[in-house]
């Protein structure tokens, strides 16, 4: 009988302890280390009510912090391969720049200094015309930005070498 009453008291103590230990969620962290509601509010924690929360701490070897993850280094290549890649990149960028400059010339011609010719139903619907003018202006600005970006990329590449 003594053992049974001791067991019942032990179970009651554990259940009372479990009820007193409030679990808080502070961002992505769950903790019962918060002392009172004021501290929880100050830290931005919210009381977790309802279901049970099981938290398993991850083990770190030798108590060290995790090592930073680094991106793998690009494969090393000899000078000939690198020059070939740079040459290919330069050709691609130059062709893209030529296309963008051609498109810019077309857009500027169509824009006609802010007064493009009216098309189709734009004679009767002035708002449609204004929308097209605004769209042209935005396209010109976007294309101008693309041209500047392509020129920057070309400037970053090593100068082109003459092939023997």
RALINWO-V320567 format. One record per residue. N is the residue number from 1. RES is the residue in one small letter. PSI is psi in whole degrees, -180 to 180 (none if undefined). D_CENTER is the distance of its C-alpha to the mean C-alpha in Angstrom with 1 decimal. Layout:
[[N;RES;PSI;D_CENTER] [N;RES;PSI;D_CENTER]]
This chain:
[[1;x;-37;65.6] [2;x;-42;64.4] [3;x;-39;61.6] [4;x;-45;60.6] [5;x;-36;60.5] [6;x;-39;58.5] [7;x;-43;56.0] [8;x;-44;55.7] [9;x;-39;55.2] [10;x;-44;52.5] [11;x;-41;50.6] [12;x;-41;51.0] [13;x;-41;49.7] [14;x;-43;46.6] [15;x;-37;45.9] [16;x;-42;46.5] [17;x;-42;44.2] [18;x;-34;41.4] [19;x;-33;41.9] [20;x;-25;41.7] [21;x;97;38.5] [22;x;142;35.8] [23;x;130;32.3] [24;x;150;29.5] [25;x;117;25.7] [26;x;93;23.8] [27;x;-118;20.1] [28;x;7;19.7] [29;x;137;23.0] [30;x;133;26.4] [31;x;154;29.4] [32;x;15;33.0] [33;x;-2;33.3] [34;x;130;33.1] [35;x;-43;36.7] [36;x;176;37.0] [37;x;-32;35.3] [38;x;-45;35.1] [39;x;-40;33.0] [40;x;-43;30.8] [41;x;-40;30.2] [42;x;-36;29.6] [43;x;-4;26.9] [44;x;27;25.3] [45;x;153;26.6] [46;x;141;28.0] [47;x;132;31.0] [48;x;120;30.5] [49;x;155;33.5] [50;x;-117;34.8] [51;x;168;33.9] [52;x;147;34.0] [53;x;124;31.1] [54;x;123;31.2] [55;x;127;29.1] [56;x;120;29.5] [57;x;139;28.5] [58;x;147;27.2] [59;x;138;29.5] [60;x;134;28.6] [61;x;133;31.0] [62;x;21;33.4] [63;x;14;31.5] [64;x;158;29.0] [65;x;158;25.4] [66;x;144;22.9] [67;x;143;22.4] [68;x;145;19.1] [69;x;127;17.5] [70;x;145;17.8] [71;x;145;16.7] [72;x;143;20.0] [73;x;144;21.8] [74;x;149;22.3] [75;x;140;25.8] [76;x;143;28.6] [77;x;159;30.6] [78;x;172;33.8] [79;x;-36;34.3] [80;x;-46;35.5] [81;x;-42;32.5] [82;x;-42;30.1] [83;x;-37;32.3] [84;x;-43;32.3] [85;x;-44;28.5] [86;x;-40;28.4] [87;x;-45;31.1] [88;x;-44;29.3] [89;x;-42;26.1] [90;x;-44;28.4] [91;x;-43;30.2] [92;x;-47;27.1] [93;x;-39;25.8] [94;x;-39;29.3] [95;x;-39;29.8] [96;x;-40;26.5] [97;x;-42;27.6] [98;x;-43;31.0] [99;x;-44;29.7] [100;x;-39;27.6] [101;x;-37;30.7] [102;x;-44;32.9] [103;x;-38;30.7] [104;x;-41;30.6] [105;x;-42;34.4] [106;x;-45;34.7] [107;x;-43;32.6] [108;x;-38;34.5] [109;x;-44;37.8] [110;x;-38;36.9] [111;x;-34;35.7] [112;x;48;39.1] [113;x;27;38.4] [114;x;1;37.0] [115;x;69;39.9] [116;x;158;39.2] [117;x;144;42.0] [118;x;144;42.0] [119;x;143;41.4] [120;x;-120;43.0] [121;x;3;42.7] [122;x;-21;41.3] [123;x;-36;44.9] [124;x;-26;45.3] [125;x;94;41.8] [126;x;-33;40.8] [127;x;-36;37.4] [128;x;-41;36.4] [129;x;-45;37.4] [130;x;-37;35.4] [131;x;-42;32.3] [132;x;-39;32.8] [133;x;-44;33.4] [134;x;-39;30.2] [135;x;-41;28.3] [136;x;-44;30.0] [137;x;-42;29.2] [138;x;-39;25.5] [139;x;-39;25.7] [140;x;-45;27.6] [141;x;-43;25.0] [142;x;-44;22.1] [143;x;-37;24.4] [144;x;-40;25.4] [145;x;-39;21.8] [146;x;-42;21.5] [147;x;-45;24.8] [148;x;-41;23.8] [149;x;-43;20.7] [150;x;-40;23.0] [151;x;-39;25.6] [152;x;-44;23.2] [153;x;-40;22.3] [154;x;-37;26.0] [155;x;-28;26.9] [156;x;-25;24.7] [157;x;151;26.7] [158;x;153;30.0] [159;x;149;33.0] [160;x;138;34.5] [161;x;145;37.6] [162;x;136;40.7] [163;x;140;41.5] [164;x;none;45.0]]
